[in-house]
Amino acid sequence: MFLVDALEETVTEALGRDQLHLTLAFLGHRPPSDVEPVAEALREAARTVDSPLELAPLRYRETRSVAMLVLSDRDGLAAALAADLHRRLEGLAVYRREARPWLPHVTVLRFRRPPRLRPSLLDLGPFSPSGAAVYHSLLRPGGAQYEVLDFVALGG
């Protein structure tokens, strides 16, 4: 019971299935006029994917505000897609690449203080995303909600 009480005090949001996603590039607040050029950059980058991306849960990691499942990227194809998209978005002047390398991960919790969990991972095996989307994130009292503005299938 103590662990549950401690988690209730620190966890601000346990993300639901509809909130789980792998971020290729976080743009922050952008004007509506940027949606179509960003979507076109995503479509162009997605067309270069000629083999399925193969991702799999690798480890659990906590930062100061989120918990995530870090993913393996078997052939580096997800990283190549992210790098291509970053280059295209930088060309549009809507994105600035972070100093740290892109890390394939899925955020699963948001919190005020790290709960310092050490969960064992289920052997879910590899998975291959079939598409990518441009999202508009809406911050709500119950957590973030994501509205799909554009969706593109990945090649391969």
C-alpha positions as a printed NumPy array, in Angstrom:
array([[  0.   ,   0.   ,   0.   ],
       [  2.878,   2.392,   0.735],
       [  4.136,   2.154,  -2.859],
       [  0.663,   2.969,  -4.204],
       [  0.364,   5.98 ,  -1.858],
       [  3.832,   7.212,  -2.825],
       [  3.026,   6.881,  -6.509],
       [ -0.227,   8.806,  -6.107],
       [  1.755,  11.675,  -4.584],
       [  4.366,  11.782,  -7.342],
       [  2.73 ,  10.514, -10.543],
       [  0.815,  13.242, -12.325],
       [ -0.126,  11.166, -15.336],
       [ -0.001,   7.47 , -16.205],
       [ -0.305,   7.51 , -19.954],
       [ -3.044,   5.52 , -21.622],
       [ -2.794,   3.532, -24.824],
       [ -4.078,   6.428, -26.949],
       [ -1.311,   8.669, -25.575],
       [  1.635,   6.358, -26.267],
       [  3.831,   7.393, -29.148],
       [  7.414,   7.539, -30.342],
       [  8.426,  11.171, -30.921],
       [ 10.531,  11.749, -34.016],
       [ 10.768,  15.53 , -33.477],
       [  9.187,  17.794, -30.856],
       [  8.417,  21.199, -32.323],
       [  6.756,  22.967, -29.411],
       [  4.204,  25.675, -30.135],
       [  3.903,  26.408, -33.867],
       [  1.399,  28.529, -35.801],
       [ -1.278,  26.707, -37.827],
       [  0.409,  27.838, -41.047],
       [  3.327,  25.477, -40.243],
       [  1.167,  22.332, -40.266],
       [  1.197,  21.706, -44.01 ],
       [  4.955,  22.29 , -44.55 ],
       [  5.724,  20.074, -41.529],
       [  3.34 ,  17.389, -42.817],
       [  4.994,  17.539, -46.242],
       [  8.435,  17.145, -44.641],
       [  7.129,  14.081, -42.79 ],
       [  5.624,  12.65 , -45.99 ],
       [  8.934,  13.138, -47.831],
       [ 10.957,  11.541, -45.024],
       [  8.498,   8.628, -44.767],
       [  8.878,   7.911, -48.498],
       [ 12.583,   7.208, -47.954],
       [ 11.826,   4.318, -45.574],
       [ 12.268,   1.207, -47.699],
       [ 12.288,  -1.472, -44.965],
       [ 10.152,  -1.947, -41.867],
       [ 11.496,  -0.274, -38.737],
       [ 12.104,  -2.863, -36.035],
       [ 11.857,  -1.567, -32.481],
       [ 11.718,  -3.448, -29.183],
       [ 11.643,  -2.475, -25.498],
       [ 15.232,  -2.357, -24.258],
       [ 15.119,  -0.818, -20.763],
       [ 13.166,   1.382, -18.379],
       [ 14.499,   4.879, -17.683],
       [ 13.407,   7.8  , -15.498],
       [ 14.315,  11.443, -15.996],
       [ 13.389,  14.29 , -13.646],
       [  9.802,  14.357, -14.955],
       [  9.024,  11.259, -17.042],
       [  9.433,   7.504, -17.14 ],
       [ 10.055,   5.872, -20.482],
       [ 10.675,   2.62 , -22.228],
       [ 13.855,   3.036, -24.23 ],
       [ 13.653,   1.087, -27.471],
       [ 16.249,  -0.759, -29.469],
       [ 16.408,   0.215, -33.145],
       [ 17.644,  -2.995, -34.774],
       [ 19.027,  -1.613, -38.025],
       [ 19.149,   2.082, -37.095],
       [ 16.301,   2.77 , -39.519],
       [ 14.219,   4.719, -36.98 ],
       [ 17.24 ,   6.901, -36.181],
       [ 17.813,   7.446, -39.906],
       [ 14.159,   8.48 , -40.345],
       [ 14.417,  10.879, -37.391],
       [ 17.671,  12.39 , -38.727],
       [ 16.152,  12.85 , -42.197],
       [ 13.06 ,  14.495, -40.721],
       [ 15.199,  16.739, -38.486],
       [ 17.195,  17.912, -41.514],
       [ 14.015,  18.681, -43.444],
       [ 12.422,  20.537, -40.516],
       [ 15.585,  22.548, -39.915],
       [ 15.432,  23.56 , -43.583],
       [ 11.949,  24.943, -42.92 ],
       [ 13.27 ,  26.818, -39.842],
       [ 10.612,  25.18 , -37.626],
       [ 12.943,  22.925, -35.64 ],
       [ 16.296,  23.084, -33.908],
       [ 18.036,  19.76 , -33.347],
       [ 18.836,  18.953, -29.717],
       [ 22.46 ,  18.673, -28.606],
       [ 21.918,  15.122, -27.342],
       [ 21.338,  12.333, -29.853],
       [ 17.785,  11.269, -30.669],
       [ 16.652,   8.433, -28.379],
       [ 13.889,   6.082, -29.512],
       [ 11.54 ,   5.811, -26.535],
       [  7.918,   5.76 , -25.445],
       [  6.977,   7.919, -22.434],
       [  4.775,   5.939, -20.043],
       [  4.536,   8.164, -16.914],
       [  4.811,  11.839, -16.041],
       [  5.545,  12.824, -12.438],
       [  6.525,  15.609, -10.061],
       [  9.28 ,  13.579,  -8.406],
       [ 10.898,  10.454,  -9.843],
       [  9.375,   7.405,  -8.117],
       [ 12.631,   5.475,  -8.737],
       [ 10.848,   2.399, -10.002],
       [ 12.766,  -0.66 , -11.153],
       [ 10.165,  -2.612, -13.131],
       [ 11.077,  -5.717, -15.04 ],
       [ 10.182,  -5.525, -18.697],
       [  7.762,  -7.917, -20.294],
       [  9.234,  -9.672, -23.293],
       [  6.968,  -8.033, -25.838],
       [  9.271,  -8.762, -28.743],
       [  9.933,  -6.455, -31.66 ],
       [  7.303,  -4.311, -33.355],
       [  7.227,  -2.287, -36.561],
       [  5.386,   1.033, -36.718],
       [  3.246,   1.265, -39.839],
       [  2.97 ,   5.028, -39.966],
       [  3.846,   8.428, -38.572],
       [  1.7  ,  11.415, -37.69 ],
       [  1.821,  15.126, -37.117],
       [  0.129,  15.653, -33.753],
       [ -1.306,  18.641, -31.964],
       [ -0.996,  18.019, -28.236],
       [ -3.755,  19.417, -26.07 ],
       [ -2.96 ,  19.782, -22.387],
       [ -5.977,  18.802, -20.289],
       [ -6.439,  18.398, -16.524],
       [ -6.524,  14.61 , -17.023],
       [ -3.348,  14.63 , -19.115],
       [ -2.285,  15.371, -22.645],
       [ -4.523,  14.422, -25.545],
       [ -3.198,  14.115, -29.054],
       [ -5.089,  15.177, -32.152],
       [ -3.799,  13.72 , -35.422],
       [ -3.408,  16.505, -37.983],
       [ -1.797,  14.384, -40.703],
       [ -0.897,  10.703, -41.006],
       [  1.463,   9.017, -43.433],
       [  2.229,   5.336, -43.965],
       [  5.856,   4.331, -43.702],
       [  7.35 ,   2.671, -46.77 ],
       [  8.85 ,  -0.795, -46.707]])
